[in-house]
Amino acid sequence: MNNIDSHSPETMTAVVSRAGGSLDNPDALTDAVVAMPDRPKGHDLLVAVKAISVNPVDVKIRAGGNRSGKERILGWDAVGEVIATGPDVTLFKAGERVWYAGDITHPGSYAQYQLVDERIVGHAPSSLDDASAAALPLTGLTAWEALFDKLKLHEGSRGTLLVVGAAGGVGSMIIQLAKQLTQVRVIALASQEESRRWVNDLGADSVIDYHGKDAVRSIRQEAPDGVDWTFSAYSKGNIALFNAVMRPFGEIVAIDDERDLDWYSLKDKALSWHWEFMFARAKHHAPDMIRQHRILESLADLANQGVIRSTVTQHLSPIDARTLRQAHHMVESGHMIGKVTLSR
């Protein structure tokens, strides 16, 4: 990290955000030597981070600024090795390779070492290298919770699922899980030719250009009785579309942060709206936090069986402020297909 190599056992290298805001600010992301995490307590694992990925949440939090001026370590996707365990840990032991998205209220994965609760950690899939595996924890957890916790889909579910933001990290996992673990037909919205090829390769049954003049008609041709479920990564400006293409009593699950949406207009068809927020379990210490461990174990099994694949499309190295700035630029562009990962 920019020649920051010598440090005592009490310190580690990290990329920190001191000021946040625009990437034009040198303090938005910068290399630093910081204190090592505390000794693991309770259910904590101390993990040596080997690979990470960058998600929209990283960009959003960095861009939102940092009024405190304190060094903040971002990053919520990691693959690494367990170095030490807290006294209450039962699921892992030192030396094991793990993956996780982590807890948004704790220091993130842009660092050599990180503390994370074992109940939101899984064993990393042996079939994927570190950089490939790092693309999946946050998006895999989000997609799983959206499909199976919120929409209550199961292996016997039949109907039509519309995926808005299909070529993104979460959309890419939604397509794979829906096609591999249910009987649902998937309609993916994508405009760029590269995006269309990507979602086709992931298994989408049909791909529609959402910028086209006849998007509503095209969707209704694929689902004459109306769409049963919609996954939305981009809800702004799309409420009218949802109303036009969904069947009465259909369900929508969204992951974006739009505040001023016309939800009332959904009442005429009695459409249900669900929010999916992958960090909710850890942030609020939900009694079923361990469900994320179980989901990550299931995702690892699916990866090892070849049922799902990594969604990494860009890989950078090493993990330092320069490469993380590149990754943030990619994600911030809004045209990212799949995921960008970084490894040491």
VEXKOL-633253 format. One record per residue (C-alpha): x, y, z; residue number from 1. Coordinates in Angstrom, 1 decimal. Example, Ala and Ser with C-alpha at 12.3 -4.5 7.8 and 13.67 -1.06 7.14 Angstrom:
! residues 2
<atom xx="12.3" yy="-4.5" zz="7.8" num="1"/>
<atom xx="13.7" yy="-1.1" zz="7.1" num="2"/>
END
This chain:
! residues 344
<atom xx="0.0" yy="0.0" zz="0.0" num="1"/>
<atom xx="2.1" yy="2.9" zz="-1.3" num="2"/>
<atom xx="5.1" yy="1.6" zz="0.6" num="3"/>
<atom xx="3.3" yy="1.5" zz="3.9" num="4"/>
<atom xx="4.8" yy="-1.9" zz="4.8" num="5"/>
<atom xx="6.5" yy="-1.6" zz="8.2" num="6"/>
<atom xx="4.2" yy="-1.7" zz="11.2" num="7"/>
<atom xx="4.1" yy="-3.2" zz="14.6" num="8"/>
<atom xx="1.9" yy="-6.1" zz="15.6" num="9"/>
<atom xx="-0.5" yy="-3.6" zz="17.0" num="10"/>
<atom xx="-1.1" yy="-1.9" zz="13.6" num="11"/>
<atom xx="-2.3" yy="-2.9" zz="10.2" num="12"/>
<atom xx="-2.6" yy="-1.4" zz="6.7" num="13"/>
<atom xx="-6.0" yy="-0.2" zz="5.5" num="14"/>
<atom xx="-7.7" yy="2.1" zz="3.0" num="15"/>
<atom xx="-9.7" yy="4.7" zz="5.0" num="16"/>
<atom xx="-12.2" yy="7.4" zz="4.1" num="17"/>
<atom xx="-11.5" yy="10.5" zz="6.1" num="18"/>
<atom xx="-13.6" yy="13.1" zz="4.3" num="19"/>
<atom xx="-15.9" yy="11.1" zz="2.1" num="20"/>
<atom xx="-17.6" yy="12.9" zz="-0.7" num="21"/>
<atom xx="-16.2" yy="13.1" zz="-4.2" num="22"/>
<atom xx="-13.3" yy="10.9" zz="-5.3" num="23"/>
<atom xx="-11.5" yy="14.2" zz="-6.3" num="24"/>
<atom xx="-10.9" yy="14.7" zz="-2.6" num="25"/>
<atom xx="-7.6" yy="12.8" zz="-1.7" num="26"/>
<atom xx="-9.1" yy="12.0" zz="1.7" num="27"/>
<atom xx="-12.1" yy="10.2" zz="0.2" num="28"/>
<atom xx="-10.0" yy="7.0" zz="0.0" num="29"/>
<atom xx="-6.5" yy="7.0" zz="1.2" num="30"/>
<atom xx="-3.9" yy="4.4" zz="2.4" num="31"/>
<atom xx="-3.2" yy="4.4" zz="6.1" num="32"/>
<atom xx="-1.7" yy="2.5" zz="9.0" num="33"/>
<atom xx="-4.4" yy="1.9" zz="11.7" num="34"/>
<atom xx="-4.8" yy="0.0" zz="14.9" num="35"/>
<atom xx="-5.4" yy="-3.7" zz="14.8" num="36"/>
<atom xx="-8.9" yy="-4.8" zz="15.7" num="37"/>
<atom xx="-9.5" yy="-5.7" zz="19.4" num="38"/>
<atom xx="-9.0" yy="-9.3" zz="20.5" num="39"/>
<atom xx="-12.0" yy="-11.4" zz="19.4" num="40"/>
<atom xx="-14.9" yy="-11.5" zz="22.0" num="41"/>
<atom xx="-18.0" yy="-13.5" zz="22.2" num="42"/>
<atom xx="-18.9" yy="-14.8" zz="18.7" num="43"/>
<atom xx="-16.2" yy="-12.7" zz="16.9" num="44"/>
<atom xx="-13.8" yy="-14.0" zz="14.3" num="45"/>
<atom xx="-10.6" yy="-12.2" zz="13.5" num="46"/>
<atom xx="-10.1" yy="-12.7" zz="9.8" num="47"/>
<atom xx="-7.1" yy="-12.0" zz="7.6" num="48"/>
<atom xx="-8.7" yy="-10.4" zz="4.5" num="49"/>
<atom xx="-7.5" yy="-11.9" zz="1.2" num="50"/>
<atom xx="-10.0" yy="-10.5" zz="-1.4" num="51"/>
<atom xx="-12.9" yy="-8.0" zz="-1.4" num="52"/>
<atom xx="-15.5" yy="-6.6" zz="-3.7" num="53"/>
<atom xx="-17.0" yy="-3.1" zz="-4.1" num="54"/>
<atom xx="-20.8" yy="-2.6" zz="-3.9" num="55"/>
<atom xx="-23.1" yy="0.4" zz="-4.4" num="56"/>
<atom xx="-23.4" yy="0.7" zz="-0.6" num="57"/>
<atom xx="-19.6" yy="1.4" zz="-0.5" num="58"/>
<atom xx="-20.0" yy="4.2" zz="-3.0" num="59"/>
<atom xx="-23.1" yy="5.6" zz="-1.3" num="60"/>
<atom xx="-21.5" yy="5.8" zz="2.1" num="61"/>
<atom xx="-18.3" yy="7.3" zz="0.8" num="62"/>
<atom xx="-20.1" yy="9.9" zz="-1.3" num="63"/>
<atom xx="-22.3" yy="10.8" zz="1.6" num="64"/>
<atom xx="-19.4" yy="12.5" zz="3.3" num="65"/>
<atom xx="-17.8" yy="12.1" zz="6.8" num="66"/>
<atom xx="-18.6" yy="15.0" zz="9.1" num="67"/>
<atom xx="-16.8" yy="13.4" zz="12.0" num="68"/>
<atom xx="-13.5" yy="13.4" zz="10.2" num="69"/>
<atom xx="-12.6" yy="10.1" zz="11.8" num="70"/>
<atom xx="-11.0" yy="7.4" zz="9.6" num="71"/>
<atom xx="-13.7" yy="5.0" zz="8.5" num="72"/>
<atom xx="-12.9" yy="1.6" zz="6.9" num="73"/>
<atom xx="-15.5" yy="0.8" zz="4.3" num="74"/>
<atom xx="-16.1" yy="-2.5" zz="2.5" num="75"/>
<atom xx="-18.8" yy="-5.2" zz="2.9" num="76"/>
<atom xx="-17.7" yy="-8.3" zz="1.0" num="77"/>
<atom xx="-14.7" yy="-10.4" zz="1.9" num="78"/>
<atom xx="-12.9" yy="-13.7" zz="1.6" num="79"/>
<atom xx="-10.2" yy="-14.5" zz="4.1" num="80"/>
<atom xx="-8.7" yy="-16.8" zz="6.7" num="81"/>
<atom xx="-9.8" yy="-17.1" zz="10.3" num="82"/>
<atom xx="-6.8" yy="-16.1" zz="12.5" num="83"/>
<atom xx="-8.4" yy="-16.2" zz="16.0" num="84"/>
<atom xx="-11.8" yy="-16.8" zz="17.5" num="85"/>
<atom xx="-13.8" yy="-15.4" zz="20.4" num="86"/>
<atom xx="-14.7" yy="-17.7" zz="23.4" num="87"/>
<atom xx="-18.3" yy="-18.3" zz="22.3" num="88"/>
<atom xx="-17.4" yy="-19.3" zz="18.7" num="89"/>
<atom xx="-18.6" yy="-22.8" zz="17.7" num="90"/>
<atom xx="-18.9" yy="-22.7" zz="13.9" num="91"/>
<atom xx="-15.3" yy="-22.0" zz="12.9" num="92"/>
<atom xx="-11.7" yy="-22.6" zz="13.9" num="93"/>
<atom xx="-8.5" yy="-20.9" zz="13.1" num="94"/>
<atom xx="-7.1" yy="-21.6" zz="9.6" num="95"/>
<atom xx="-10.5" yy="-22.0" zz="7.9" num="96"/>
<atom xx="-11.3" yy="-20.0" zz="4.8" num="97"/>
<atom xx="-14.4" yy="-17.9" zz="5.1" num="98"/>
<atom xx="-16.6" yy="-15.4" zz="3.2" num="99"/>
<atom xx="-19.1" yy="-12.8" zz="4.4" num="100"/>
<atom xx="-20.7" yy="-9.4" zz="3.8" num="101"/>
<atom xx="-20.3" yy="-8.2" zz="7.4" num="102"/>
<atom xx="-22.1" yy="-5.6" zz="9.4" num="103"/>
<atom xx="-22.6" yy="-2.0" zz="8.2" num="104"/>
<atom xx="-22.2" yy="-0.6" zz="11.7" num="105"/>
<atom xx="-18.7" yy="-2.1" zz="12.1" num="106"/>
<atom xx="-15.3" yy="-1.4" zz="10.4" num="107"/>
<atom xx="-15.3" yy="-3.0" zz="6.9" num="108"/>
<atom xx="-13.1" yy="-5.1" zz="4.8" num="109"/>
<atom xx="-10.7" yy="-2.5" zz="3.2" num="110"/>
<atom xx="-8.1" yy="-3.7" zz="5.7" num="111"/>
<atom xx="-5.7" yy="-6.4" zz="6.4" num="112"/>
<atom xx="-7.7" yy="-7.8" zz="9.3" num="113"/>
<atom xx="-11.4" yy="-7.5" zz="10.3" num="114"/>
<atom xx="-13.6" yy="-8.6" zz="13.2" num="115"/>
<atom xx="-16.9" yy="-10.2" zz="12.2" num="116"/>
<atom xx="-19.6" yy="-12.2" zz="14.0" num="117"/>
<atom xx="-19.5" yy="-15.9" zz="13.1" num="118"/>
<atom xx="-23.3" yy="-15.9" zz="12.7" num="119"/>
<atom xx="-23.1" yy="-13.9" zz="9.5" num="120"/>
<atom xx="-20.1" yy="-15.8" zz="8.1" num="121"/>
<atom xx="-19.9" yy="-18.9" zz="6.0" num="122"/>
<atom xx="-17.2" yy="-21.3" zz="4.8" num="123"/>
<atom xx="-16.0" yy="-20.0" zz="1.4" num="124"/>
<atom xx="-16.6" yy="-22.3" zz="-1.6" num="125"/>
<atom xx="-13.6" yy="-24.4" zz="-2.4" num="126"/>
<atom xx="-14.4" yy="-24.3" zz="-6.1" num="127"/>
<atom xx="-13.8" yy="-20.5" zz="-6.4" num="128"/>
<atom xx="-10.6" yy="-18.6" zz="-5.9" num="129"/>
<atom xx="-10.6" yy="-15.7" zz="-3.5" num="130"/>
<atom xx="-11.3" yy="-13.0" zz="-6.1" num="131"/>
<atom xx="-14.2" yy="-15.0" zz="-7.7" num="132"/>
<atom xx="-15.7" yy="-15.8" zz="-4.3" num="133"/>
<atom xx="-15.5" yy="-12.2" zz="-3.0" num="134"/>
<atom xx="-18.1" yy="-11.2" zz="-5.6" num="135"/>
<atom xx="-20.9" yy="-13.2" zz="-4.1" num="136"/>
<atom xx="-21.6" yy="-12.8" zz="-0.3" num="137"/>
<atom xx="-23.5" yy="-9.4" zz="-0.2" num="138"/>
<atom xx="-25.3" yy="-10.0" zz="-3.5" num="139"/>
<atom xx="-26.0" yy="-13.6" zz="-2.8" num="140"/>
<atom xx="-27.5" yy="-12.9" zz="0.7" num="141"/>
<atom xx="-29.6" yy="-10.0" zz="-0.7" num="142"/>
<atom xx="-31.0" yy="-12.1" zz="-3.6" num="143"/>
<atom xx="-31.7" yy="-15.1" zz="-1.3" num="144"/>
<atom xx="-33.5" yy="-13.0" zz="1.3" num="145"/>
<atom xx="-35.4" yy="-11.1" zz="-1.4" num="146"/>
<atom xx="-36.6" yy="-14.3" zz="-3.2" num="147"/>
<atom xx="-37.1" yy="-16.7" zz="-0.3" num="148"/>
<atom xx="-37.6" yy="-14.6" zz="2.8" num="149"/>
<atom xx="-39.6" yy="-11.7" zz="1.2" num="150"/>
<atom xx="-41.4" yy="-13.2" zz="-1.8" num="151"/>
<atom xx="-41.6" yy="-16.7" zz="-0.2" num="152"/>
<atom xx="-40.6" yy="-18.5" zz="-3.4" num="153"/>
<atom xx="-39.7" yy="-22.2" zz="-3.2" num="154"/>
<atom xx="-38.7" yy="-25.1" zz="-5.5" num="155"/>
<atom xx="-42.3" yy="-25.5" zz="-6.6" num="156"/>
<atom xx="-43.0" yy="-21.9" zz="-7.4" num="157"/>
<atom xx="-44.3" yy="-21.1" zz="-10.9" num="158"/>
<atom xx="-45.1" yy="-17.8" zz="-12.4" num="159"/>
<atom xx="-43.2" yy="-14.9" zz="-13.9" num="160"/>
<atom xx="-40.5" yy="-12.8" zz="-12.2" num="161"/>
<atom xx="-39.5" yy="-9.4" zz="-13.6" num="162"/>
<atom xx="-35.9" yy="-8.4" zz="-12.8" num="163"/>
<atom xx="-35.2" yy="-4.6" zz="-12.9" num="164"/>
<atom xx="-31.4" yy="-4.0" zz="-12.8" num="165"/>
<atom xx="-30.8" yy="-7.5" zz="-14.1" num="166"/>
<atom xx="-27.1" yy="-7.1" zz="-15.1" num="167"/>
<atom xx="-26.0" yy="-5.7" zz="-11.7" num="168"/>
<atom xx="-24.6" yy="-7.7" zz="-8.9" num="169"/>
<atom xx="-27.8" yy="-8.5" zz="-7.1" num="170"/>
<atom xx="-29.8" yy="-8.9" zz="-10.3" num="171"/>
<atom xx="-27.3" yy="-11.4" zz="-11.6" num="172"/>
<atom xx="-27.8" yy="-13.5" zz="-8.4" num="173"/>
<atom xx="-31.6" yy="-13.1" zz="-8.6" num="174"/>
<atom xx="-31.6" yy="-14.6" zz="-12.1" num="175"/>
<atom xx="-29.4" yy="-17.6" zz="-11.1" num="176"/>
<atom xx="-31.2" yy="-18.5" zz="-7.9" num="177"/>
<atom xx="-34.7" yy="-18.1" zz="-9.4" num="178"/>
<atom xx="-33.8" yy="-20.3" zz="-12.4" num="179"/>
<atom xx="-31.9" yy="-22.9" zz="-10.4" num="180"/>
<atom xx="-34.0" yy="-23.2" zz="-7.3" num="181"/>
<atom xx="-37.6" yy="-22.5" zz="-8.5" num="182"/>
<atom xx="-39.8" yy="-23.1" zz="-11.6" num="183"/>
<atom xx="-40.2" yy="-19.4" zz="-12.2" num="184"/>
<atom xx="-39.9" yy="-17.8" zz="-15.6" num="185"/>
<atom xx="-37.5" yy="-14.8" zz="-15.5" num="186"/>
<atom xx="-38.0" yy="-11.6" zz="-17.6" num="187"/>
<atom xx="-34.8" yy="-9.5" zz="-17.4" num="188"/>
<atom xx="-34.7" yy="-5.8" zz="-18.2" num="189"/>
<atom xx="-31.4" yy="-4.7" zz="-19.9" num="190"/>
<atom xx="-30.6" yy="-2.1" zz="-22.5" num="191"/>
<atom xx="-26.9" yy="-2.5" zz="-23.4" num="192"/>
<atom xx="-26.0" yy="-5.3" zz="-25.8" num="193"/>
<atom xx="-23.3" yy="-6.5" zz="-23.3" num="194"/>
<atom xx="-25.9" yy="-6.5" zz="-20.5" num="195"/>
<atom xx="-28.3" yy="-8.5" zz="-22.7" num="196"/>
<atom xx="-25.7" yy="-11.1" zz="-23.4" num="197"/>
<atom xx="-24.7" yy="-11.3" zz="-19.7" num="198"/>
<atom xx="-28.3" yy="-11.9" zz="-18.4" num="199"/>
<atom xx="-29.0" yy="-14.4" zz="-21.2" num="200"/>
<atom xx="-25.9" yy="-16.4" zz="-20.2" num="201"/>
<atom xx="-27.1" yy="-16.4" zz="-16.6" num="202"/>
<atom xx="-30.4" yy="-18.1" zz="-17.7" num="203"/>
<atom xx="-33.0" yy="-15.3" zz="-18.2" num="204"/>
<atom xx="-35.9" yy="-16.7" zz="-20.2" num="205"/>
<atom xx="-36.3" yy="-13.4" zz="-22.1" num="206"/>
<atom xx="-34.6" yy="-10.0" zz="-22.1" num="207"/>
<atom xx="-36.3" yy="-6.7" zz="-22.8" num="208"/>
<atom xx="-34.8" yy="-3.3" zz="-23.5" num="209"/>
<atom xx="-36.4" yy="-1.2" zz="-20.9" num="210"/>
<atom xx="-35.5" yy="2.0" zz="-22.8" num="211"/>
<atom xx="-37.6" yy="0.8" zz="-25.7" num="212"/>
<atom xx="-40.9" yy="2.5" zz="-26.6" num="213"/>
<atom xx="-42.8" yy="-0.8" zz="-26.3" num="214"/>
<atom xx="-41.3" yy="-2.2" zz="-23.1" num="215"/>
<atom xx="-44.7" yy="-2.5" zz="-21.4" num="216"/>
<atom xx="-46.2" yy="-4.3" zz="-24.4" num="217"/>
<atom xx="-43.1" yy="-6.6" zz="-24.7" num="218"/>
<atom xx="-43.4" yy="-7.6" zz="-21.0" num="219"/>
<atom xx="-47.1" yy="-8.2" zz="-21.4" num="220"/>
<atom xx="-46.5" yy="-10.4" zz="-24.4" num="221"/>
<atom xx="-44.2" yy="-12.5" zz="-22.2" num="222"/>
<atom xx="-46.6" yy="-12.5" zz="-19.3" num="223"/>
<atom xx="-50.2" yy="-12.1" zz="-20.8" num="224"/>
<atom xx="-51.8" yy="-12.6" zz="-17.4" num="225"/>
<atom xx="-49.4" yy="-10.1" zz="-15.7" num="226"/>
<atom xx="-46.1" yy="-10.4" zz="-13.9" num="227"/>
<atom xx="-46.4" yy="-12.2" zz="-10.5" num="228"/>
<atom xx="-43.3" yy="-10.8" zz="-8.8" num="229"/>
<atom xx="-40.9" yy="-8.0" zz="-9.5" num="230"/>
<atom xx="-37.4" yy="-7.5" zz="-8.1" num="231"/>
<atom xx="-36.3" yy="-3.8" zz="-8.4" num="232"/>
<atom xx="-32.9" yy="-2.3" zz="-8.0" num="233"/>
<atom xx="-34.1" yy="0.9" zz="-9.7" num="234"/>
<atom xx="-37.6" yy="1.9" zz="-8.6" num="235"/>
<atom xx="-37.5" yy="5.6" zz="-9.4" num="236"/>
<atom xx="-39.7" yy="6.3" zz="-12.4" num="237"/>
<atom xx="-40.8" yy="2.7" zz="-12.6" num="238"/>
<atom xx="-43.9" yy="2.6" zz="-10.5" num="239"/>
<atom xx="-46.1" yy="3.2" zz="-13.6" num="240"/>
<atom xx="-44.3" yy="0.3" zz="-15.3" num="241"/>
<atom xx="-45.0" yy="-2.0" zz="-12.3" num="242"/>
<atom xx="-48.7" yy="-1.0" zz="-12.3" num="243"/>
<atom xx="-48.9" yy="-1.6" zz="-16.1" num="244"/>
<atom xx="-47.4" yy="-5.1" zz="-16.2" num="245"/>
<atom xx="-48.2" yy="-6.7" zz="-12.9" num="246"/>
<atom xx="-51.2" yy="-8.9" zz="-12.1" num="247"/>
<atom xx="-53.5" yy="-8.0" zz="-9.2" num="248"/>
<atom xx="-52.1" yy="-9.0" zz="-5.8" num="249"/>
<atom xx="-48.6" yy="-9.2" zz="-7.3" num="250"/>
<atom xx="-45.5" yy="-8.5" zz="-5.1" num="251"/>
<atom xx="-42.5" yy="-6.2" zz="-5.5" num="252"/>
<atom xx="-39.3" yy="-6.4" zz="-3.6" num="253"/>
<atom xx="-36.9" yy="-3.5" zz="-3.8" num="254"/>
<atom xx="-33.3" yy="-2.8" zz="-2.6" num="255"/>
<atom xx="-32.8" yy="0.9" zz="-3.6" num="256"/>
<atom xx="-33.2" yy="3.9" zz="-1.5" num="257"/>
<atom xx="-35.8" yy="6.0" zz="-3.2" num="258"/>
<atom xx="-38.0" yy="7.9" zz="-0.7" num="259"/>
<atom xx="-40.6" yy="9.7" zz="-2.8" num="260"/>
<atom xx="-42.3" yy="6.8" zz="-4.7" num="261"/>
<atom xx="-46.0" yy="6.8" zz="-5.5" num="262"/>
<atom xx="-46.8" yy="3.7" zz="-3.4" num="263"/>
<atom xx="-50.4" yy="4.7" zz="-3.2" num="264"/>
<atom xx="-50.9" yy="4.0" zz="-6.9" num="265"/>
<atom xx="-50.2" yy="0.4" zz="-6.2" num="266"/>
<atom xx="-53.4" yy="0.1" zz="-4.2" num="267"/>
<atom xx="-55.7" yy="-0.2" zz="-7.2" num="268"/>
<atom xx="-54.2" yy="-3.7" zz="-8.0" num="269"/>
<atom xx="-53.5" yy="-4.4" zz="-4.3" num="270"/>
<atom xx="-49.8" yy="-4.8" zz="-5.1" num="271"/>
<atom xx="-47.5" yy="-5.6" zz="-2.1" num="272"/>
<atom xx="-44.2" yy="-3.7" zz="-1.6" num="273"/>
<atom xx="-41.3" yy="-5.3" zz="0.3" num="274"/>
<atom xx="-38.0" yy="-3.8" zz="1.3" num="275"/>
<atom xx="-34.9" yy="-6.0" zz="1.3" num="276"/>
<atom xx="-32.0" yy="-4.7" zz="3.4" num="277"/>
<atom xx="-29.3" yy="-7.4" zz="3.8" num="278"/>
<atom xx="-27.7" yy="-5.6" zz="6.8" num="279"/>
<atom xx="-30.9" yy="-5.6" zz="8.9" num="280"/>
<atom xx="-30.2" yy="-8.8" zz="10.7" num="281"/>
<atom xx="-26.8" yy="-7.8" zz="12.0" num="282"/>
<atom xx="-27.5" yy="-4.1" zz="12.5" num="283"/>
<atom xx="-30.4" yy="-4.8" zz="14.8" num="284"/>
<atom xx="-29.1" yy="-8.1" zz="16.3" num="285"/>
<atom xx="-32.0" yy="-10.1" zz="15.0" num="286"/>
<atom xx="-32.7" yy="-13.3" zz="16.9" num="287"/>
<atom xx="-32.2" yy="-15.2" zz="13.6" num="288"/>
<atom xx="-28.8" yy="-13.7" zz="12.7" num="289"/>
<atom xx="-27.5" yy="-17.2" zz="12.2" num="290"/>
<atom xx="-29.7" yy="-17.5" zz="9.1" num="291"/>
<atom xx="-27.1" yy="-15.6" zz="7.2" num="292"/>
<atom xx="-24.5" yy="-18.2" zz="8.1" num="293"/>
<atom xx="-26.9" yy="-20.9" zz="6.8" num="294"/>
<atom xx="-27.6" yy="-19.0" zz="3.6" num="295"/>
<atom xx="-23.8" yy="-18.5" zz="2.9" num="296"/>
<atom xx="-23.3" yy="-22.2" zz="3.5" num="297"/>
<atom xx="-26.0" yy="-23.0" zz="1.0" num="298"/>
<atom xx="-24.5" yy="-20.6" zz="-1.5" num="299"/>
<atom xx="-21.1" yy="-22.2" zz="-1.1" num="300"/>
<atom xx="-22.6" yy="-25.6" zz="-1.7" num="301"/>
<atom xx="-24.4" yy="-24.3" zz="-4.9" num="302"/>
<atom xx="-21.1" yy="-22.8" zz="-6.1" num="303"/>
<atom xx="-19.2" yy="-26.1" zz="-5.4" num="304"/>
<atom xx="-21.8" yy="-28.0" zz="-7.3" num="305"/>
<atom xx="-21.6" yy="-25.7" zz="-10.3" num="306"/>
<atom xx="-25.2" yy="-24.6" zz="-9.9" num="307"/>
<atom xx="-24.3" yy="-20.9" zz="-9.5" num="308"/>
<atom xx="-21.3" yy="-19.1" zz="-10.8" num="309"/>
<atom xx="-19.3" yy="-16.1" zz="-9.7" num="310"/>
<atom xx="-20.5" yy="-12.8" zz="-11.1" num="311"/>
<atom xx="-17.0" yy="-11.1" zz="-11.2" num="312"/>
<atom xx="-16.4" yy="-9.3" zz="-14.4" num="313"/>
<atom xx="-13.5" yy="-7.0" zz="-13.3" num="314"/>
<atom xx="-10.5" yy="-7.8" zz="-11.1" num="315"/>
<atom xx="-8.0" yy="-5.4" zz="-9.7" num="316"/>
<atom xx="-4.9" yy="-5.9" zz="-7.5" num="317"/>
<atom xx="-3.5" yy="-5.1" zz="-5.0" num="318"/>
<atom xx="-6.0" yy="-3.8" zz="-2.4" num="319"/>
<atom xx="-5.0" yy="-0.1" zz="-2.0" num="320"/>
<atom xx="-6.4" yy="3.3" zz="-2.4" num="321"/>
<atom xx="-5.5" yy="3.5" zz="-6.1" num="322"/>
<atom xx="-7.3" yy="0.3" zz="-7.1" num="323"/>
<atom xx="-10.2" yy="1.0" zz="-4.8" num="324"/>
<atom xx="-10.6" yy="4.4" zz="-6.5" num="325"/>
<atom xx="-10.7" yy="2.6" zz="-9.8" num="326"/>
<atom xx="-13.4" yy="0.2" zz="-8.5" num="327"/>
<atom xx="-15.5" yy="3.1" zz="-7.0" num="328"/>
<atom xx="-15.4" yy="4.8" zz="-10.4" num="329"/>
<atom xx="-16.6" yy="1.7" zz="-12.1" num="330"/>
<atom xx="-19.5" yy="1.2" zz="-9.7" num="331"/>
<atom xx="-20.3" yy="4.9" zz="-9.6" num="332"/>
<atom xx="-20.7" yy="5.0" zz="-13.4" num="333"/>
<atom xx="-24.0" yy="3.1" zz="-13.1" num="334"/>
<atom xx="-23.1" yy="0.9" zz="-16.0" num="335"/>
<atom xx="-21.3" yy="-1.9" zz="-14.1" num="336"/>
<atom xx="-22.1" yy="-5.4" zz="-15.3" num="337"/>
<atom xx="-21.6" yy="-8.0" zz="-12.6" num="338"/>
<atom xx="-19.1" yy="-7.2" zz="-9.9" num="339"/>
<atom xx="-15.6" yy="-5.8" zz="-9.5" num="340"/>
<atom xx="-13.3" yy="-7.6" zz="-7.0" num="341"/>
<atom xx="-9.8" yy="-6.9" zz="-5.6" num="342"/>
<atom xx="-7.2" yy="-9.2" zz="-4.1" num="343"/>
<atom xx="-3.9" yy="-8.9" zz="-2.4" num="344"/>
END
